[in-house]
C-alpha cells in the first residue's frame, strides 16, 4: 500500500477549524448530510447503470447502511452507490466546490465580524460541503471507497487539522464507507434509538432504504418511498421542509411549496420549492437550475437543460416524468419535445402561484422579501420569454421616489399625474445615489413618481419591453423631460430665472467652449436646485448602461463614447450670474474656466471619472482665488 499526504485547500482548513471549535446546538445534522450524500451516490449509479448495466450487476439493490462499533467508538455511513476514485477524493474532499468558494468565504468573514461562530457552521449545507460536518462529532474521519467499474479501491484519512492522506486499498466493495471516530462526549450517536430518530426526522423521504446494522438482521429506518409520489394529504409540513433540505442541500425553510401532478397527453409529478434565502450560485454565469429530473422514480440528472427557463433557476425540487424514455441520454433531453411541454407546464404553474402571492395584499411583506431575493432573476424573463411577458410584468416590483415601499406597475399607473404620458425610470448602482440625482429634481417638484432601477438587467429588459398598458418606459436621463405637459407642482416665477436674452448669450458661449466634448447645451426643465446636469440624447445609449459596458471593457464589451447634452438651470443663482457676465462681456474667453467647471461638476454628480483631474483642480483653485479676492 502506497500512502500520499496532501494539504487541504485554504478555505477548507478555515472551515474545518470553525467546525471543530464552534458550539453548535444541532450536531445531529451531520448524519442528515452524510446520508443525503450517500443517497445521491446511489442515484448517480442507478442512472449510469441504464447505459452500463455491468456497473451495478454484482450488487443491484442500492441501500445506505449505518453500522456502529461501540468498543471502537465508531459510526460508519456506507452506501453501495457510484463510489470515488483518487481524483474524486481530492476534488470532493480536499476542496470546496469552485463555484461557491468566493461567496462561501465572504459569508465566513461576515459571520466572523458579527462574532457569531454558529452562523459559520450553519453555512455548511448552504454551500454543498456537508461532508465536513462530520468533524462536528468526529476527531478523525476515514473514507474507504471504490468507484463502480474500477478494480482499485482507496482510503482517505484526516483529523481535520490541515492535512489528509490517500492510499490505495485492495478488495473493497463498490461504493463508499465513511467511518467516524467519535469525539469524547458524543457517544449518543452510537445508540440505535438516537440514530433512528435522526433518520426519521431528516431522511424518511429518501427513496433508498436506510438500514441499521449488517446482514439479514439489519433494520429499516425509513419508509423508502418517493415523497413526491405520495398524496399531499399524507405529507406534513415538516416532511416537506426536510425533503427541501435534502433535495436543495439547504438549511433555510422553503418560502413556497408547490406539489402537483399533471395529467393528460403527458404525465409528470412536480414537487418544487421557492427558497426563503438566495442560493449561493444564483448569479452564476451558466444560469443553470438545480431541479432533479426523474423518469419513473429513477434519477436522470440535476442539470437537464431545457427543463426550466433560466429565470426560474432559484427553484429547488423534483420533476418525475412517466413518459420520457428511461434510457434517455442528457444530450437527447435537449431535443425532446416532451421536455418542452413539461417546461411550459411548470412555467405556467409557477408564475400562476407567484401571481397569487403577489396579489395577496395581506402578505405584502412576504412577497417583498421574495422579490428582494429573486426579483433581479425574474426580470431576465422579460427579454428571455416573450410568451410569459405579461404574467411576469404583473409580478414586477420596484423602488420609487414615492416612498420606501415596493410598487407594482399597476399601482404606478394609478398614481400617474394628469398629462403624464410615460412611465419614468432612472438607472444607477444604488437607491440612495439615485434619490440624490439632479435629474429627478423637476419630477419631484411636479410630484411625478420615478421608478429607481438598480439591477444591471434593467438596462436590457426596459428597451425590450418598451411599454406597459400602452404607456412607454422613458428614462429621465434621456431626451427632453416633457414636464411642461404634466399638471401639478409650482413653476419658478419668471423673475427668478435668467432672461431669455441673457441665457441665449450664455448658451452660445458654453457651446463654443465645449463643442468638442458635448453634443449640445440647453436650458433644463428637470433641474430645480442644481446648476447643471448631463443627459443623453433621445436616440443615444443610456448613460448608466454606457458606464456598465465601460466597466466590462476587459471582457471585450467596449461601448462607443457618445457625447452628452449639458443642461443648465435658468433659475440657479450661479447660472443667472454667468448669464449676466456673458451678456456684458460677449467674449467666450472670459467664461472658459466656468464652462469647464460646470461640465466637470455635472460629471462628478453622475459618478463619472474626470478626464483631466489636474485641469479641474487648477480651474477650481483659480475660481476660489478670484472669489476670495
C-alpha positions in Angstrom: 0.0 0.0 0.0 1.3 3.4 -1.0 0.4 6.5 1.0 0.3 10.1 -0.2 0.0 13.1 2.2 -1.8 16.2 0.9 -2.9 19.6 2.3 -6.5 20.9 2.3 -7.4 23.9 0.2 -7.1 27.1 2.4 -10.8 27.6 2.5 -11.4 24.0 3.7 -8.8 24.4 6.5 -10.7 27.6 7.7 -14.0 25.7 7.6 -12.7 22.7 9.5 -11.3 24.9 12.2 -14.7 26.6 12.6 -16.5 23.2 12.7 -14.1 21.8 15.3 -14.2 24.8 17.7 -17.8 26.0 17.4 -20.5 25.1 19.8 -23.4 24.0 17.6 -26.8 23.1 19.2 -27.8 20.7 16.4 -24.9 18.5 15.8 -27.2 15.8 14.6 -27.4 17.4 11.1 -24.1 15.8 10.3 -26.0 12.5 9.8 -28.5 14.2 7.5 -25.7 15.5 5.3 -23.8 12.1 5.1 -27.0 10.1 4.4 -28.0 12.7 1.8 -24.6 12.4 0.0 -24.9 8.6 0.2 -28.4 8.7 -1.4 -27.1 10.9 -4.2 -24.3 8.4 -4.8 -26.8 5.7 -5.2 -29.0 7.8 -7.6 -26.0 8.5 -9.8 -25.1 4.8 -10.0 -28.7 4.0 -11.0 -28.5 6.5 -13.8 -25.1 5.3 -15.0 -26.3 1.7 -15.0 -29.1 2.5 -17.5 -26.4 2.6 -20.3 -23.8 0.5 -18.5 -25.7 -2.3 -16.6 -22.5 -4.0 -15.7 -21.7 -1.2 -13.2 -24.3 -2.5 -10.7 -24.7 -6.1 -11.8 -22.8 -7.5 -8.9 -24.9 -5.7 -6.3 -28.1 -4.2 -7.8 -30.0 -3.5 -4.6 -29.0 0.0 -3.7 -29.0 0.9 0.0 -27.4 3.0 2.8 -26.2 1.4 6.0 -25.4 2.7 9.4 -23.0 0.5 11.3 -22.0 1.1 15.0 -18.9 -0.3 16.8 -19.3 0.7 20.4 -16.0 -0.7 21.5 -14.0 1.2 18.9 -16.5 4.1 19.3 -17.0 4.4 15.5 -20.1 5.1 13.4 -19.9 4.2 9.7 -22.2 5.5 7.0 -21.9 3.2 4.0 -23.5 3.1 0.6 -23.1 0.8 -2.5 -23.5 3.7 -4.9 -21.2 5.2 -7.6 -18.1 5.4 -5.3 -15.0 7.5 -5.9 -11.5 7.2 -7.4 -8.4 9.0 -6.3 -9.2 12.2 -8.3 -12.7 12.3 -6.9 -11.4 12.1 -3.4 -9.0 15.0 -3.9 -11.6 17.1 -5.7 -14.6 16.3 -3.5 -13.0 16.1 -0.1 -10.0 18.3 -0.4 -11.6 21.4 -2.0 -14.8 23.4 -1.8 -16.9 23.5 -5.0 -15.2 26.1 -7.1 -18.5 28.0 -7.9 -19.2 28.6 -4.3 -15.8 29.3 -2.8 -15.8 33.1 -3.1 -19.3 33.6 -1.8 -18.7 31.0 0.9 -15.6 32.8 2.2 -17.4 36.2 2.1 -20.1 34.7 4.4 -17.5 33.3 6.7 -15.9 36.7 7.0 -19.2 38.4 7.6 -20.0 36.0 10.4 -16.6 36.4 12.0 -17.2 40.2 12.1 -20.5 39.5 13.9 -18.7 37.3 16.4 -21.2 34.5 15.8 -19.4 31.2 15.2 -22.7 29.3 15.0 -23.6 31.2 11.8 -20.4 29.8 10.2 -21.4 26.2 10.8 -24.9 27.0 9.6 -23.3 27.7 6.2 -22.2 24.1 5.7 -25.3 22.9 3.9 -25.8 26.1 2.0 -22.6 25.6 0.1 -22.7 21.9 -0.6 -19.9 21.0 1.7 -21.9 18.7 4.0 -19.2 16.1 4.3 -17.2 18.4 6.5 -20.0 18.5 9.1 -18.7 15.0 10.1 -15.9 16.8 12.1 -18.5 18.3 14.4 -18.7 14.9 16.1 -15.5 13.1 15.0 -11.9 13.8 15.7 -10.8 11.5 12.9 -12.7 10.6 9.7 -11.8 7.6 7.5 -13.2 7.1 4.0 -13.0 3.7 2.1 -14.3 3.8 -1.4 -14.2 2.1 -4.8 -15.7 3.6 -7.9 -18.1 1.5 -10.0 -16.3 -0.1 -12.9 -12.8 0.2 -11.2 -10.9 -2.6 -9.5 -8.7 -0.3 -7.4 -10.0 1.0 -4.0 -8.8 4.0 -2.0 -8.6 5.1 1.6 -8.8 8.7 2.7 -8.0 9.7 6.3 -7.8 13.0 8.2 -8.1 14.5 11.6 -9.4 17.8 10.1 -6.3 19.8 11.1 -4.9 20.8 7.7 -3.8 17.6 6.0 -5.2 14.3 4.7 -3.7 11.1 3.4 -4.7 9.0 0.4 -3.6 5.4 -0.1 -4.6 2.5 -2.4 -6.5 -0.4 -0.9 -7.4 -3.8 -2.4 -10.6 -5.8 -2.1 -13.1 -3.1 -1.3 -16.8 -3.4 -2.2 -18.3 -0.9 -4.6 -19.4 2.4 -3.0 -18.3 4.5 -0.1 -17.8 3.9 3.6 -17.4 6.9 5.9 -16.1 5.9 9.3 -16.4 8.5 12.1 -14.1 8.1 15.1 -16.4 10.0 17.6 -15.2 12.7 20.0 -15.5 12.3 23.7 -19.0 13.2 24.8 -20.7 12.2 21.5 -21.5 8.6 22.4 -25.2 9.2 21.8 -24.5 8.7 18.1 -23.7 5.1 18.9 -27.2 4.3 20.1 -29.7 2.8 17.7 -32.7 4.7 19.0 -30.9 8.1 18.6 -29.8 7.3 15.0 -33.3 6.0 14.2 -34.8 9.2 15.4 -32.5 11.4 13.4 -33.2 9.4 10.2 -37.0 9.6 10.7 -36.7 13.3 11.3 -34.5 14.3 8.4 -34.3 11.4 5.9 -37.6 9.4 6.0 -38.5 10.7 2.5 -35.3 9.3 0.8 -36.4 6.6 -1.7 -33.4 4.3 -0.9 -33.6 2.0 2.1 -31.6 3.2 5.1 -30.6 0.3 7.2 -29.2 -0.1 10.7 -26.7 -2.9 11.2 -25.3 -5.6 8.8 -26.5 -8.8 7.3 -30.0 -10.1 7.3 -30.9 -8.7 10.7 -30.4 -5.1 9.6 -33.4 -2.9 10.4 -35.0 -0.4 8.1 -35.1 3.1 9.5 -37.0 5.0 6.8 -40.2 4.4 4.7 -38.0 4.4 1.5 -40.8 5.7 -0.8 -40.5 8.7 -3.1 -42.1 11.6 -1.2 -43.3 13.4 -4.3 -45.4 10.4 -5.3 -47.5 10.4 -2.1 -50.7 12.3 -1.8 -50.4 15.8 -0.4 -52.8 14.9 2.4 -50.3 12.3 3.7 -47.4 14.7 3.9 -46.8 17.0 6.8 -45.2 20.5 6.6 -42.2 19.1 8.5 -41.7 16.4 5.9 -41.9 18.9 3.0 -39.3 21.0 4.8 -36.9 18.1 5.4 -37.3 17.0 1.8 -36.4 20.5 0.7 -33.3 20.4 2.9 -32.3 17.2 1.3 -33.0 18.0 -2.4 -31.7 21.6 -2.2 -28.8 20.9 0.2 -30.1 23.9 2.2 -30.7 24.9 5.8 -33.3 27.6 5.3 -37.0 26.8 5.1 -38.9 26.9 1.8 -40.9 30.2 1.2 -43.3 28.4 -1.1 -44.0 24.7 -1.7 -45.7 23.5 -5.0 -46.8 19.9 -5.3 -49.0 18.8 -8.1 -49.4 16.1 -10.7 -50.0 16.9 -14.4 -52.2 14.5 -16.3 -53.4 14.4 -19.9 -51.3 14.0 -23.0 -48.2 13.7 -20.9 -48.0 12.9 -17.2 -45.5 14.2 -14.7 -45.3 14.9 -11.0 -43.7 18.0 -9.5 -42.5 18.9 -6.0 -40.9 22.3 -6.2 -39.8 24.8 -3.6 -39.0 28.5 -3.7 -36.2 29.1 -1.1 -36.5 31.8 1.6 -32.9 32.9 1.0 -30.7 33.2 -2.1 -28.8 30.1 -3.2 -25.1 30.9 -3.4 -24.9 30.2 -7.1 -27.9 32.3 -8.1 -25.9 34.6 -10.4 -23.5 32.0 -11.8 -22.9 32.9 -15.5 -24.1 29.4 -16.5 -27.6 30.3 -15.3 -28.2 26.6 -14.6 -31.1 25.3 -12.4 -30.8 22.6 -9.7 -34.1 20.8 -10.1 -33.7 17.0 -10.3 -35.3 15.1 -13.2 -36.5 11.6 -12.6 -38.1 9.2 -15.0 -40.4 6.6 -13.3 -38.7 7.3 -10.0 -35.2 6.8 -11.5 -32.9 9.7 -11.1 -31.7 11.0 -14.5 -29.9 14.4 -13.9 -30.0 17.5 -11.8 -29.0 19.7 -14.8 -31.4 18.9 -17.5 -31.0 21.9 -19.9 -34.5 23.0 -21.0 -36.4 21.6 -18.0 -36.8 25.2 -16.6 -36.3 28.6 -18.1 -33.2 30.3 -16.7 -35.1 33.0 -14.9 -36.7 30.3 -12.6 -33.3 28.8 -11.7 -33.9 29.6 -8.0 -36.4 26.7 -7.8 -35.4 23.5 -6.0 -37.1 20.2 -6.1 -38.0 17.2 -8.3 -39.8 16.6 -11.6 -40.7 13.0 -12.2 -42.0 12.1 -15.8 -43.9 9.0 -16.7 -43.5 9.4 -20.5 -39.8 10.2 -21.1 -37.8 7.1 -22.1 -36.0 5.6 -19.1 -32.7 5.3 -21.0 -32.7 8.8 -22.4 -29.3 10.5 -22.5 -28.6 14.0 -21.3 -27.8 15.0 -24.9 -31.1 13.7 -26.2 -33.0 15.5 -23.5 -32.2 18.9 -25.1 -34.2 18.0 -28.2 -37.0 16.0 -26.7 -40.4 17.7 -27.4 -41.9 16.2 -24.2 -39.4 18.1 -22.2 -40.5 21.4 -23.8 -44.1 20.6 -22.9 -43.1 19.9 -19.3 -41.2 23.1 -19.2 -44.2 25.1 -20.4 -46.5 23.5 -17.9 -44.1 24.1 -15.0 -43.6 27.7 -16.0 -47.3 28.4 -16.2 -48.0 26.9 -12.8 -45.1 28.6 -11.0 -45.9 32.0 -12.5 -49.6 31.5 -11.5 -48.7 30.6 -7.9 -46.3 33.6 -7.7 -49.1 35.8 -9.1 -51.4 34.7 -6.2 -48.7 35.6 -3.7 -48.2 39.0 -5.4 -51.9 39.8 -5.3 -52.3 38.9 -1.6 -52.2 42.4 0.0 -52.4 41.0 3.5 -49.0 39.3 3.0 -47.3 42.0 1.0 -44.2 41.9 3.3 -43.7 38.2 2.5 -43.8 38.9 -1.3 -41.4 41.9 -0.8 -38.9 39.5 0.9 -39.2 37.1 -2.1 -38.7 40.0 -4.5 -35.6 41.2 -2.8 -34.1 37.7 -3.2 -35.2 36.8 -6.7 -36.6 39.9 -8.4 -33.4 40.5 -10.4 -33.6 36.9 -11.8 -37.3 37.1 -12.7 -36.6 40.3 -14.7 -34.4 38.2 -17.0 -37.6 36.6 -18.3 -38.9 39.9 -19.6 -36.5 39.7 -22.5 -36.0 35.9 -22.5 -39.6 34.7 -22.6 -42.0 36.8 -24.7 -44.8 34.2 -24.2 -45.0 34.9 -20.5 -44.0 38.5 -20.5 -47.5 39.8 -19.4 -47.6 37.4 -16.5 -44.1 38.5 -15.5 -44.9 42.2 -15.7 -47.6 41.7 -13.1 -45.0 40.2 -10.8 -42.6 43.1 -11.1 -42.0 45.3 -8.1 -39.9 48.5 -7.9 -38.5 51.0 -5.6 -39.6 54.5 -6.5 -39.4 58.2 -5.5 -42.8 57.9 -3.9 -41.5 56.2 -0.7 -39.6 53.3 0.7 -42.0 50.5 -0.2 -42.3 48.5 -3.4 -44.7 49.5 -6.1 -46.2 47.4 -8.9 -46.7 48.8 -12.4 -50.5 48.8 -12.0 -50.0 50.9 -8.8 -47.7 53.3 -10.7 -50.3 53.8 -13.5 -52.9 54.5 -10.9 -50.7 57.3 -9.4 -49.8 59.0 -12.7 -50.3 62.8 -12.9 -52.7 64.4 -15.3 -50.9 65.0 -18.6 -48.2 62.3 -17.8 -47.8 60.1 -20.9 -44.9 57.8 -19.8 -43.6 55.6 -17.0 -40.4 57.4 -15.9 -37.4 55.5 -14.8 -33.8 56.2 -13.7 -31.0 53.6 -13.6 -28.0 53.5 -11.3 -25.9 51.5 -9.0 -27.8 52.1 -5.7 -31.0 53.6 -4.4 -29.6 56.3 -2.3 -27.4 57.7 -5.0 -30.3 57.7 -7.4 -32.5 59.6 -5.0 -30.0 62.4 -4.9 -29.7 62.6 -8.7 -30.2 66.2 -10.1 -32.3 64.7 -13.0 -35.0 63.9 -10.5 -35.5 67.5 -9.2 -38.1 68.6 -11.7 -40.0 65.4 -11.3 -40.1 65.7 -7.6 -41.3 69.3 -7.9 -44.1 68.2 -10.1 -44.9 65.2 -7.8 -44.2 62.8 -10.6 -43.2 59.3 -9.5 -40.0 57.8 -10.9 -39.0 54.1 -10.8 -35.5 53.6 -9.3 -33.7 50.7 -11.2 -30.5 49.3 -9.7 -30.2 45.9 -11.2 -27.9 45.6 -14.3 -30.6 43.5 -16.0 -32.8 46.6 -16.0 -30.8 48.1 -18.9 -31.8 45.2 -21.1 -35.4 44.4 -20.3 -36.7 48.0 -20.4 -35.9 48.6 -24.1 -37.1 45.1 -24.9 -40.5 45.5 -23.3 -40.9 49.2 -24.4 -44.2 49.9 -22.7 -46.8 48.7 -20.2 -50.5 49.1 -21.0 -49.7 51.5 -23.8 -47.6 53.7 -21.5 -43.9 53.8 -22.7 -41.0 53.5 -20.4 -38.8 56.6 -20.5 -35.6 57.3 -18.7 -35.3 60.7 -17.0 -31.7 60.9 -18.1 -32.5 60.8 -21.8 -34.1 63.4 -24.2 -36.4 66.1 -23.1 -38.1 65.9 -19.7 -41.7 66.6 -21.1 -42.6 68.1 -17.7 -44.4 71.1 -19.3 -47.4 68.9 -20.2 -47.8 67.5 -16.7 -50.1 69.2 -14.2 -49.0 69.8 -10.7 -46.2 71.5 -8.7 -45.2 75.1 -8.8 -43.4 77.0 -11.6 -40.5 79.2 -10.7 -41.5 82.9 -11.1 -40.1 84.4 -14.3 -38.1 87.0 -12.4 -36.2 84.2 -10.6 -34.9 82.9 -14.0 -32.2 84.3 -16.3 -33.9 86.3 -19.0 -34.1 84.6 -22.4 -31.6 87.1 -24.0 -29.1 86.6 -21.2 -29.4 82.9 -21.3 -29.1 82.8 -25.1 -25.7 84.5 -24.9 -24.5 82.1 -22.1 -25.7 79.1 -24.1 -23.8 80.3 -27.2 -20.6 80.8 -25.2 -20.9 77.4 -23.4 -21.4 75.7 -26.8 -18.4 77.4 -28.3 -16.2 76.4 -25.4 -17.4 72.8 -25.0 -18.3 72.0 -28.6 -15.7 69.2 -28.8 -17.0 67.3 -25.8 -20.8 67.9 -25.6 -23.5 67.4 -28.2 -25.5 70.5 -27.1 -26.1 72.9 -24.3 -29.7 73.8 -23.5 -32.0 75.1 -20.7 -33.4 72.4 -18.4 -36.9 71.6 -17.4 -35.8 68.9 -15.0 -33.5 71.0 -12.7 -34.8 73.0 -9.7 -31.9 73.0 -7.3 -28.7 72.0 -9.1 -27.0 74.3 -11.6 -26.3 71.7 -14.3 -26.7 68.1 -15.3 -25.8 65.8 -18.1 -28.4 63.9 -20.1 -28.3 61.5 -23.1 -29.9 62.4 -26.4 -33.1 60.6 -27.1 -31.5 58.1 -29.5 -28.3 57.6 -27.7 -27.3 54.9 -25.2 -28.5 55.5 -21.6 -25.6 56.9 -19.5 -25.8 54.1 -16.9 -25.6 51.4 -19.5 -22.6 53.0 -21.1 -20.8 53.1 -17.7 -21.6 49.4 -17.2 -20.2 48.5 -20.6 -17.1 50.5 -19.9 -16.6 48.7 -16.6 -16.6 45.4 -18.6 -14.2 46.6 -21.2 -11.8 43.9 -20.1 -14.4 41.4 -21.3 -14.4 42.8 -24.8 -17.6 44.9 -24.3 -16.3 48.3 -25.2 -19.0 51.0 -25.6 -18.9 53.9 -28.0 -18.3 57.2 -26.3 -21.4 59.2 -27.1 -21.4 63.0 -26.5 -23.8 64.1 -23.9 -26.1 67.1 -23.6 -25.3 69.7 -20.9 -28.5 71.1 -19.4 -28.4 74.3 -17.3 -30.9 75.6 -14.7 -32.0 79.1 -15.7 -33.2 79.8 -12.1 -29.9 78.8 -10.4 -28.1 81.9 -8.9 -24.8 80.7 -10.5 -26.3 80.4 -14.0 -28.0 83.8 -13.6 -24.7 85.5 -12.7 -22.9 83.7 -15.5 -25.7 84.8 -17.9 -25.3 88.4 -16.9 -21.5 88.1 -17.3 -21.9 86.6 -20.8 -24.3 89.3 -22.0 -22.0 92.0 -20.7 -18.7 90.6 -22.0 -19.7 89.0 -25.2 -16.4 87.1 -25.2 -16.1 83.4 -24.7 -12.7 83.5 -23.2 -13.9 85.1 -20.0 -16.1 82.1 -19.3 -13.7 79.3 -20.4 -12.9 78.1 -16.9 -16.5 78.4 -15.7 -17.7 76.3 -18.7 -15.3 73.5 -17.9 -16.0 73.6 -14.2 -19.8 73.3 -14.9 -19.1 70.3 -17.1 -16.9 68.6 -14.6 -19.4 69.3 -11.8 -22.1 67.5 -13.9 -19.7 64.6 -14.5 -18.9 64.3 -10.8 -22.6 64.2 -9.9 -23.1 61.4 -12.4 -20.3 59.4 -10.8 -18.1 59.6 -13.9 -14.3 59.9 -13.7 -12.9 63.3 -14.7 -10.8 63.0 -17.9 -8.3 65.6 -16.6 -8.4 65.9 -12.8 -5.3 68.2 -12.8 -7.0 70.7 -15.0 -10.1 70.6 -12.8 -8.1 71.3 -9.7 -6.3 74.1 -11.4 -9.5 75.8 -12.5 -11.2 75.3 -9.1 -8.2 76.9 -7.3 -8.3 79.8 -9.7 -12.0 80.3 -9.2 -11.6 80.2 -5.4 -8.7 82.6 -5.5 -10.8 85.1 -7.5 -13.8 84.6 -5.2 -11.7 85.3 -2.1 -10.1 88.4 -3.8 
